[in-house]
Amino acid sequence: MVNAYILIQTEVGKAASVAAEIAKIPGVASSEDVTGPYDVIVRAEAENVDELGRLVVAKVQNVNGITRTLTCPVVHLES
């Protein structure tokens, strides 16, 4: 299982509607509108990196109002 945070910038005034639309996408564990340099932060889950890529490119990035995404896969570092 691959988990990732997707940081999203939206058009002005679109954060809430983008977060709500993304929350409906299968594979999205959570979708929150936030303040700061990004407007929405999404936690996504996929079986592998390829599936994660398809989720981001084919589904998340197609939501109306998104201007930019940054995908940050979660890593588990062990010492």
Secondary structure, DSSP 8 states (H G I E B T S, - for coil): -EEEEEEEEESTT-HHHHHHHHHTSTTEEEEEE-SSS-SEEEEEEESSHHHHHHIIIIIGGGSTTEEEEEEEE------
